Amino acid sequence: MLSISAFNALLKILEEPPSHVKFIFATTEPNKVIPTIQSRCQRFDFTNISPKLIAEQLKSILEQEKIKCEEDLILPLAKMANGSMRDGLSLLDRLISTGVEPLGVSLLEEFLGSANSEKIYNLIGQIGDSDAAGTLTAIEDLINSGLGEVRIVDSLIDYMRDLMVVKSIEPDSELLVLTAEQKKRSAELAEKFDIAGLVYNITTLEKLRWTIKNSDTPRPLLEALALRFALSEHFLN
């Protein structure tokens, strides 16, 4: 970000620009641009592209290139793009470069570091059933698959958020970026929780994420946190 002195110097150029010069400024912090500069600019705010639109574009590209893929691949891939079409295309290109066809959901885990959805669902299910042994076994399974503790926390936040949305609104809402099978699984698991519990779990996961990330012993922290969720009634008592 420019200093005030630098902004003032820029202002002098903007007040009397050469006729052949056009200025295009881009920033992620428009609030830090001084008012005298903003008043001389035409502002355009760019928003994230919805996963649905990204998925449609990725599907269109695969059809044009005659590349086969599993139907359940497109939406999770679009979700990983985080609103950026460029990132979505880059992720798709990485999958295509593997030479595997048809492109399958397993490639997301193998080449893009995505969590195995079935294993995450299993962990959430064990927590919902208050099964301490099953919870620890599910974490062991995820770690053995190559997923780090922080990535497990991030996945739990994402998946529990979906359960929270399922409990709060209609299952066909655009707020749920899920395949038909994922919606079904989320609805089944959501029955094991109440909204207040899911909100607590999500906020607690986020608070302890950085602690786990910077810890020399992240696994015991993750296991203790998961058991606290699974045995929440005991802690309340």
N, C-alpha and C positions, 0 to 999 in steps of 0.2 A: 504494500500500500504506500502511496506517495505521502510525503510530508506536506505540511501546510505551505511551506515555501515552494515546494515543487508544484503543488496545485496552483499556486498563484502565478508561477511562471507559465504553466500550461494554459491558464486562463487568458493570458495576454495573446497567446497564439490563437486561441479559439475566437477571440473577439475580432481579429482581423486575419482570417486564414487566407492563404493563396487560393485563387479561383479553381485551380486544378487539384486541390487537396481535399480529400474526404477523410474524416476521422471516424474510426469505429472502436469504441471502447467496450471491453468485456470484464465483468467482475462478479464475484460471488458475494460481495459485500457492498451493495449499492448504498447502504446507510452510512458508509464511511466516506463517500464522495461528497465534497463540500457543495452546498446549495447553489453557489454561483456557477459551478460546472454543470450540475444537474439541470439548471434552468436553461442552459444552452444546448441541451441534448434531447433527442427524441428517444424515449425509453421503450424497450421491448423486454418483457419478462418471459423467459423460457421455462416451461414446466416439464416435469417428467412425463414420459410417454407411458400409457397404461400397459400392463403386461398383456392384456388382451390384444391390443394393436400390435405390439411387438411379436406376439405369437402368430398373428395373421400374416405378418410380413415374412417371418422365418419360414412358415409353412409354404407361402407362395414361392419363396426362393428355392426350397427343396423340390417343389413340384416342377418348377421351370428347369432346374438342373437334373431332374429325373433321379433324384437321390431318395432311396427308400428310408423310412424311419418309423418307429413305433409312435402311435398316436399320443401316448402318455408322455412322450419326451418333450414336446413343444412347450407346453405351459410351464413346467418346472424350469426349463431353460430360459424362457422369457422372464420368469420371476427372478432368476439369478442376475439378469441384466440391470436390475435396480433402476428402471426407468430410462435407460440409455440404449437407443437403437444401435449405436456404434459398438457398445459392449456386447449386446446380444449377437450382432453379426460376428464379432471377434470370437465369442464362445462357440458359435456354430461352426466357424471356420476351423477351430481347433479340433472339434469332433470329427469333421469331414476329413481332416488331415490324417486321422488315425487309419483311414482306409477300411474301417469296419462298416459293413452294410448288411442289414438295415441298422441305422443308428438307433441305439436303445437306451433306456433309462440307466442301465448299469454303467454306461460310459460317463455319466455325470459323476458317479462315485469314483470310477477308476482314473479318469483323466482330469476332472475339474475339482476334485476334492469335496464333492457334495456328500452329505450324510445319506446313508441308506434309510429311506423313509420307513421301511418295515421295521427296522431295528429301533428307530426313534419312537414309532408307534408302540412297539413292545415295551420300551422303557416307560413311556407315559402310562401305558396300561397297568404295568406293575405298580407304579406310584399310585394310580387311581384305586387299585385293589388293596392298597396298604400292605403289600407283600415286600417285606424287607429283603429277604433272600433273593427274590425275583428281581428286585431293583438293582441290587449289587451285581447279579449275574448279567443283567441287561447292560449295565455300564461296562463290565468286563468285555462283553461281546463287541461293543462299539469301539473300545480302545484297541482290542485285538484286530479290528478291521482297519486300523491305521488312523482313526479319528482322534485328534487331540482333545484335551479337556475343554479348552476354550471353544472349540468348534462344536462340541457337544452342548455346551451352554447356549451358544448362539442358535443351534437347531431347536433346543427345547423352548427357547423364547419364541421362535417363529411358529412352531407347531402348537404351542399352548395358546398363542395369540389366535390361531385359527379356531381352536376349541372355544375360546372366549367369544369370538364373533359368531360362531354357530349357536352358542347359548343365548346370544343377544338379539339376533336378527334372523330374517328368512335365509334358508340355506342357498337360495339361488342369487343372493346379493352379489354384486360385482366386487364387494369388499373381500370376497373369498376367491383367491386365485388358486383354484384347486381342480384337479381332474375329477371325474365322476367317482372313481374309486376312492380318491383321497377325501372327498366330501362324505362318502359313506363311512369311512373309517373314523373321520373326525367327529361325525354325529354320534357314532357308537361310543367313542371314548369320552365325549362331552358329557354323557350321562353319568359318568363316574365322578364328576366335579360340579361344584356350584361356581357361579360367576365370581363371587368374592374370593374363593380359593384360588381361582385361576389368576385373578388380578394380583393377589398376594404373591403367587409363585413367580409370575413374570417380573414384577418389580424387584423381588428378592434376587432373582437370577441376574438381573441387570446390575444391581448394587454390588453383588459379589463377583461379577465377571472379571473386573480388574484385579481384585484380590487373587483370584485363581490364576489369572494370566501372569502375575508378577511373583507368584509363590514358587518356592523351590520344591514344594510337595503339593502339586495341584490335585492329584487324584484323591487323597483323603478328604480334601475340602469339598470336591464334587460329590463324593460318596456321602459325606455327612449332610450336605445340602439336600441331596435327593432323598435320603432317609428322613430328613426333617419334613419334607413334603409328604412322603408316604405315611409317616406316623404322626401327622399333624394333630390328630385328636389327643394323642398321649401328651404332646407338648402343651396343648391347651389345658389339659387336666392338671 
